[in-house]
Amino acid sequence: MVSILAISKSDAKQSLETYCSRSNHFSWPYYDIDETPNLLVPTDILATSFLDYPIKGKIIQKLMLEYGMYSETNPYTKLSKHLSDVVSDESAKGLCFDDIPEEQLGDRLMGGWGKVLDAIDAAQECKSLTSVFVTKVLHRKRPNLVPINDSKLRSFYGIKKHSYSELFLAIHRDVVQNRDYLNELRGKYVLPSGVVMSRLRVLDIMVWMNQ
């Protein structure tokens, strides 16, 4: 199985230093700073552009119709409601992805995690949106829980296009097996709020910078 251990420790450290340097133009910490962690707002949709996933204005309007007031029912407002359900789910706030038992990664009834899968399902009904969009919105809100689906990560793990379930399984096994290593790497990367970079974000940056 492909693992982040294929990336040398020196390359991993250099990748993080480069990505997180204020002199470079990557997305840390701009994407990661979340001033409304318990509320889905238009900024969360716009922030996906920092991760190379810009959303067209017409789609943003459909997603955030009346700024969260879902008076019109369409696939986009349904998706927004599912995204908001994840953000408001108390059981999702303290849950880490690597604490989910592997056999429950597809469990839509699991508290805290099932609503993430529901949101991904809802995106399939929205033209121009996929699981990539959902993960790039929700990772910002719940960085310890939601892994990022990105083409470079799929390439690294040898996963077919947009196959999020296979990617989640590969990331889960990697994070579980290398939890201490990821903890070591993330320690000095801290947001203004005092929140330390998540293990999932470390893995994302390591892979993205080495693909």
C-alpha positions in Angstrom: 0.0 0.0 0.0 1.2 3.5 -0.9 2.1 5.5 2.2 3.3 9.0 3.1 6.5 7.2 4.2 7.4 7.1 0.5 8.1 10.8 1.0 11.4 11.3 2.8 11.2 13.1 6.2 13.4 15.9 4.9 11.2 16.4 1.9 8.1 16.3 4.1 9.5 19.0 6.4 10.7 21.1 3.5 7.3 20.8 1.9 5.5 22.1 5.0 8.0 24.9 5.5 7.6 26.0 1.9 3.8 25.7 1.8 3.4 27.6 5.1 5.9 30.3 4.5 4.4 33.7 4.3 6.8 34.6 1.5 5.1 32.0 -0.8 1.6 32.1 -2.3 0.1 28.8 -1.0 -3.1 28.6 1.0 -1.9 28.3 4.6 -3.3 29.9 6.7 -5.7 31.8 4.5 -8.0 28.9 3.6 -7.7 27.4 7.1 -8.7 30.4 9.2 -12.3 29.9 10.1 -13.9 32.7 12.0 -17.3 31.0 12.1 -16.6 27.4 12.9 -20.2 26.7 14.0 -21.9 28.4 11.0 -21.7 27.8 7.3 -21.3 31.2 5.5 -20.5 32.3 1.9 -16.9 32.7 2.8 -16.6 28.9 3.3 -17.8 28.4 -0.3 -15.4 31.1 -1.6 -12.5 29.6 0.3 -12.4 26.6 -1.9 -10.7 28.8 -4.5 -7.6 28.7 -2.3 -7.4 25.0 -3.0 -7.7 25.4 -6.7 -11.5 24.8 -6.8 -13.1 28.2 -7.6 -16.9 28.2 -7.8 -18.9 30.1 -10.4 -20.9 33.0 -9.1 -24.2 31.5 -10.3 -23.6 28.3 -8.3 -22.6 30.3 -5.2 -25.9 32.1 -5.4 -27.8 28.8 -5.7 -25.9 27.3 -2.8 -26.3 30.3 -0.5 -29.8 31.4 -1.5 -30.9 34.2 0.8 -27.8 33.6 2.9 -28.7 30.3 4.4 -32.5 30.8 4.3 -33.6 27.7 2.3 -36.9 29.1 1.0 -36.4 27.5 -2.4 -35.9 23.8 -2.8 -33.5 22.7 -5.4 -30.4 20.4 -5.4 -28.1 23.2 -4.5 -30.1 24.4 -1.5 -30.5 20.8 -0.4 -26.7 20.5 -0.5 -26.3 23.6 1.5 -28.6 22.2 4.1 -26.5 19.0 4.3 -23.3 21.0 4.6 -24.9 23.1 7.4 -26.0 19.8 9.1 -22.4 18.7 9.4 -21.3 22.1 10.9 -24.1 22.0 13.5 -23.6 18.3 14.4 -22.2 18.3 17.9 -20.8 14.8 17.5 -18.8 16.0 14.5 -16.9 18.7 16.5 -14.6 16.5 18.5 -14.4 13.5 16.1 -11.2 12.7 14.3 -11.1 10.9 11.0 -8.6 8.4 12.3 -10.8 7.6 15.3 -13.5 6.2 13.0 -13.3 2.4 12.8 -12.4 1.5 9.2 -15.5 -0.7 8.8 -17.7 2.4 9.5 -16.2 4.7 6.8 -19.3 4.0 4.7 -21.8 4.2 7.6 -24.3 7.0 6.9 -25.9 6.4 10.3 -22.7 7.1 12.3 -23.0 10.3 14.4 -20.7 13.0 13.2 -19.5 11.2 10.1 -22.7 10.0 8.4 -23.8 13.6 7.7 -20.5 14.1 5.8 -21.4 11.2 3.5 -24.9 12.6 3.1 -23.5 15.9 1.9 -21.3 14.0 -0.6 -24.3 12.1 -1.8 -26.3 15.4 -2.2 -23.5 16.9 -4.4 -24.0 14.2 -7.0 -27.4 15.9 -7.8 -25.7 19.3 -8.4 -24.3 20.0 -11.8 -20.6 21.0 -11.7 -20.1 19.9 -8.1 -18.6 16.7 -6.8 -17.2 15.2 -3.6 -14.2 17.3 -4.2 -16.2 20.5 -3.5 -17.8 19.0 -0.4 -14.5 18.0 1.1 -12.9 21.3 0.4 -15.7 23.1 2.1 -16.0 20.8 5.1 -12.3 20.3 5.7 -12.1 24.0 6.5 -15.0 23.6 9.0 -13.9 20.3 10.5 -10.2 19.8 9.7 -9.7 16.9 12.0 -12.7 15.0 10.5 -13.0 15.5 6.7 -10.1 14.6 4.4 -9.6 16.5 1.2 -10.4 14.9 -2.1 -7.9 16.2 -4.6 -6.5 15.0 -7.9 -2.9 15.0 -6.6 -3.9 12.8 -3.6 -5.8 10.4 -5.8 -2.8 10.2 -8.1 -0.5 9.5 -5.1 -2.7 6.7 -3.9 -3.5 5.4 -7.3 -7.2 6.1 -7.0 -9.5 6.6 -10.0 -11.1 10.0 -10.7 -13.5 11.2 -8.0 -13.6 7.8 -6.2 -13.8 9.4 -2.8 -14.5 6.2 -0.8 -11.3 4.5 -2.0 -9.4 7.6 -1.3 -10.9 7.9 2.2 -9.9 4.3 3.0 -6.3 4.9 1.8 -5.9 8.2 3.8 -7.5 6.6 6.8 -5.0 3.7 6.8 -2.1 6.1 6.3 -3.1 8.4 9.1 -3.8 5.6 11.6 -0.5 4.0 10.9 1.5 7.2 10.9 -0.3 9.2 13.6 2.7 9.9 15.7 4.8 11.0 12.7 2.1 13.4 11.6 1.8 14.8 15.1 5.5 15.4 15.1 5.4 17.3 11.7 2.4 19.5 12.5 3.5 20.8 15.9 4.8 24.2 14.9 2.0 25.1 12.5 -0.6 26.9 14.5 -3.5 29.2 13.5 -4.1 32.6 15.1 -6.8 30.9 17.1 -4.3 28.6 18.7 -5.5 25.6 16.8 -2.7 23.3 15.5 -2.7 22.1 12.0 -4.6 18.8 11.7 -3.0 15.5 10.7 -5.2 15.4 7.6 -3.9 18.8 6.5 -0.3 17.8 7.1 -0.9 14.7 4.9 -2.6 16.8 2.2 0.2 19.3 2.1 2.9 16.6 2.1 1.4 14.7 -0.8 0.3 17.8 -2.8 3.8 19.3 -2.7 5.5 16.1 -3.7 3.2 15.1 -6.7 
